[in-house]
């Protein structure tokens, strides 16, 4: 789900819980909606990722959410990425 849609759902009260999830060396965001969990996406439909936890947290604040759960179980800060 793209940022504009997520902001609208937050404003409408449909998103109450956000999770910042570490996977490899990056973070992505999942939001719980009444219809299930959705992942933040770019305008091109790819999963939106951040390199740092603070950047992901700032994005969560920018869409109007003040609290988030953080899952670092699969976060590997030293892991290198494959360039595709």
Buried (B, 14 or more C-beta within 10 A) or exposed (E): BEBEEBBEBBEEEBBEEBBBBBBBBBBBBBBBBEEEEBBBBEEEEEEBBBEEBEEBBEBBEEBEBEEBEBBEEEBEEEEEEEEE
